[in-house]
């Protein structure tokens, strides 16, 4: 059982800290945040658009078909 508000919390945290993270470090840190939230049963991270865009994880890439 996941927690639906987790994606909103993850997105809010990411938007709060993102501006203080150098561009070259964003992917690694966004990926780490995704992993932490998933480890605690957050299964709706595809709703955290900016975080997922910055993490650029293949399993969350949207297909064109």
Secondary structure, 3 states (H helix, E strand, C coil): CCCCCHHHHHHHHHHHHHHHCCHHHHHHHHHHHHHHHHHCCCCCHHHCHHHHHHHCCHHHCCCCC
